Amino acid sequence: MCNDVTTIVHAAINSAGIAWLPFDIARSYIQQQQLVPILTEYSLEASQLWAVYLSRSYQSPLVRAFIDFLSDSWQQDILPNK
């Protein structure tokens, strides 16, 4: 058992077993054909991203744009069908 995702990914790439990884971590390895999805009927709980800020009334346009960017990027990374 290992709790270091980098070690787990490298072990799976080097044929040392299978790895149960969130899609946002596995996606690039799958696209590069370094990893192959198996047991696709099983899935991990969706990842969550939280943005913590003081208040909308004091929020600068730059902060709002950054939060929107993170939200859009995160959705693309965690959803395999996008």
N, C-alpha and C positions, 0 to 999 in steps of 0.2 A: 504494500500500500504506500502511496506517495501523495503528498498534498501540494507538490510543485508542478504547475501545469506545463512549464517548459520541459521538465524532465519527462512528463507523461507523453507529451507530443513527440519528443525525440525518440522515446522508446517505441512508440507506435510506428513512426516513420522507419525506424531501423528493425522492424519486424519482431519486436520483443513482446508483442501482445496486442490487445485491442485497447482503445481508450474511449471513455465516455466523456465527450467534450461539448460545451455549448457551441452553437453554430457560429457565433461571432468570433470564436477562437479558431475553429476548424475550417472556416470558409476558404481562406487563402490557400491552405494546404490541400483542400479538396479541389479547388480551381487549378492548382499546379500539379494535380494528380499524384501528390505525395501521400495522401490519405484517401481511402475509399469509404463512403458511408455504408454501414451495415446495420441491421436491426433498426431500420428507420421507423418502425412502428412504435418504438420507445423514444421518449423525448425527455429532456431536462426541463425543469420549471423555467419559465421565461425570466430573463435577467431584468433588473430594474436599474434605472439611472435617476438620481434625484439631483435637482438644482436647488440650492438653498441661497436665498437672497433676502435682503431686509424687507422690502415692500415694493409693490408695483408703483406706488405713488412717487417713490424716489428712484425708480429704475431708469438707468440711462438707455438710450437706443442701442448703444454698443453691447450692453449686457443682454438686452432682449434679443438682439441679433445672434449673439453667442449661444444663448439658450435655445433659440430656434434651430441654429446650425447643429448643436449637439443632438437635439431631438430628432431631426431629420436623418442625421448620420447614424444614430443609434438604431432607429427603425430599420434602416437598410442593412445594418450589420447583423441584427438579431433575427430577422425574418428570412428564412431560406428561400421563399418564393418571390422575393422582391428583386 
